[in-house]
């Protein structure tokens, strides 16, 4: 008897055929469910629950700690907001000394300004370096495009901590970059880029450049480049075509890439701590010092809340402005 006519073989294949049919039927049923009102509600509810559990609740805990008062020698090292009065009642004690310290101490103000400078300048350089790369990938042939995108995301296969430590060998006094700059007369022989602000800029740009390239590439790949040919036929120069066609059409990718670089860069801790010197005091390093060295959790929580507000409020204002502009452009 041949294997195809074997009853056991027929039973085996019929079982898996039934499994595959049921699986595809389940996928079709789920797809139909998601197209209903209840399905759309589930699709939006699950992400909201995730944000509530892993963002809103931790933020409320940190916000609560920021209004407490530091007490050393106990665990946790801060007072409770709700305290029992001598007559058995409960009173709310809100302490704003941590926020007052942030506004009055030059150390924290300088850390915020330093973080803003590192994030802003690094985002600008990521844009200047990433835009030509993204444009080249978008205009490349499909067979080359995949390989170029793999080269862009290849650094993500290694931990950012290891890549930052590897930068030490390049930026130290006898490193490749320091020797090359000394050879062309831009640095004194034996000088090092390591432990300077320039090293921090190089490290942030190196680590976050793919976050700028990928959204820019996705936006530029959707651009109709025949518009450039039409502009050239009408007598426009390449620079004019870029400024009036390519750049405005790629603006969503520029905004997305800039946010993806700026938001994590402003709270960066690893790069300034490893590559920066004592003057590279960023808000991330202040957070680490207050939490784990000084054990002043209320001040550290106030620093974290202020940093979040510093990022979220301008982002929400920008999003509101963009939505209003889009509605006005789409209006009658």
C-alpha positions, -999 to +999 in steps of 0.1 A: +000+000+000+014+034-010+018+061+016-009+082+000-034+054+003-025+047+039-055+056+062-032+069+089-016+093+064-049+105+051-060+111+087-029+131+095-033+154+064-070+158+069-064+168+106-039+196+096-062+206+067-089+211+092-066+230+115-056+254+088-092+260+076-103+267+112-074+291+117-082+311+085-118+311+095-110+325+129-089+352+112-118+361+090-142+362+119-118+385+139-115+408+108-153+410+106-155+417+143-130+445+141-150+462+114-180+465+138-185+492+164-177+468+192-145+458+174-134+494+169-141+500+206-118+470+215-091+482+192-090+516+209-096+503+244-066+480+246-040+507+238-057+530+262-055+504+290-019+499+282-011+536+285-032+538+317-014+510+333+022+517+322+022+555+318-006+572+337-003+551+369+035+554+372+033+591+364+007+596+392+030+578+416+060+600+407+037+631+409+027+620+444+063+616+455+072+650+441+048+667+466+062+647+496+091+657+519+124+639+520+130+619+552+164+601+553+170+569+572+136+552+564+121+533+535+106+548+514+126+580+521+097+605+520+067+614+540+031+603+532+007+629+517-022+617+538-013+620+575-033+612+606-040+642+629-040+639+667-078+639+668-080+608+645-087+627+613-068+627+580-051+657+565-034+663+532+001+676+533+015+690+500+051+701+500+062+723+471+098+728+483+111+704+456+096+725+428+108+758+444+143+743+446+142+736+408+133+772+401+158+787+424+189+765+422+212+773+392+223+736+391+189+724+380+182+753+356+216+747+340+209+710+337+176+717+319+193+742+296+222+718+289+198+690+281+178+713+257+210+723+240+222+687+236+188+676+223+182+705+199+217+706+183+218+668+180+184+668+164+195+695+139+226+675+129+206+643+127+183+661+102+212+675+082+229+641+080+198+620+077+179+639+050+204+632+022+207+596+033+169+592+033+166+609+000+192+587-015+174+555-002+141+567-015+154+574-050+174+542-051+163+511-071+141+487-051+168+460-051+193+485-035+168+501-012+164+470+010+202+467+014+205+503+023+177+501+049+194+471+064+226+491+068+206+519+085+190+496+111+221+474+115+234+494+146+202+484+164+214+448+164+239+459+190+231+474+224+234+512+225+254+509+257+280+488+239+281+512+209+286+541+233+315+524+250+330+516+216+330+554+209+356+558+237+382+541+215+374+565+187+373+597+207+402+592+232+435+610+227+450+582+206+417+573+189+410+573+152+390+606+151+414+625+174+444+614+154+427+623+121+418+658+133+453+663+147+468+652+114+449+680+095+456+706+121+422+709+137+434+696+171+465+697+191+484+664+190+476+643+220+443+661+227+411+641+231+375+647+221+364+624+249+349+640+280+338+671+261+305+684+249+315+676+213+318+639+223+282+641+237+269+655+204+287+629+184+274+601+206+238+613+205+239+618+167+254+584+162+229+566+184+197+584+172+205+590+135+184+559+124+154+574+142+156+604+118+164+584+086+136+558+088+105+582+090+121+605+064+127+575+041+091+563+046+078+598+037+100+604+007+092+570-007+056+581-010+066+613-028+057+616-065+090+624-080+074+631-114+066+665-099+103+673-100+104+664-137+074+686-144+090+715-125+122+710-145+102+711-177+087+744-166+122+759-160+127+754-123+162+748-111+170+718-089+173+739-058+139+756-065+123+722-070+137+709-038+126+740-017+091+742-032+082+706-038+104+680-021+109+698+012+072+707+018+061+671+009+087+656+033+077+678+062+057+651+080+088+629+080+109+658+092+085+664+121+082+627+130+120+622+129+127+653+149+103+643+176+117+607+177+152+621+182+145+652+204+122+635+230+146+607+241+177+628+236+165+654+261+165+628+289+196+609+277+217+596+305+241+570+291+259+591+264+266+622+286+277+600+315+301+579+294+313+604+268+308+637+285+329+655+310+319+671+344+303+700+326+279+677+307+254+678+335+221+668+319+188+663+335+192+625+332+224+626+353+207+648+378+179+623+381+204+595+387+222+615+413+191+625+432+176+590+432+205+568+439+232+590+455+214+617+474+183+595+480+162+627+477+132+611+460+109+642+461+134+664+443+141+636+418+104+631+412+100+669+407+128+669+382+111+640+363+077+657+363+092+690+352+111+673+324+079+655+312+060+687+312+088+704+294+085+678+266+047+671+265+033+707+266+052+720+235+044+687+217+007+689+225+007+726+215+024+718+182-001+689+175-030+712+182-016+738+158-010+712+131-045+698+135-060+733+132-039+740+101-050+708+085-086+714+092-083+749+077-066+735+046-093+709+042-122+733+048-144+747+021 
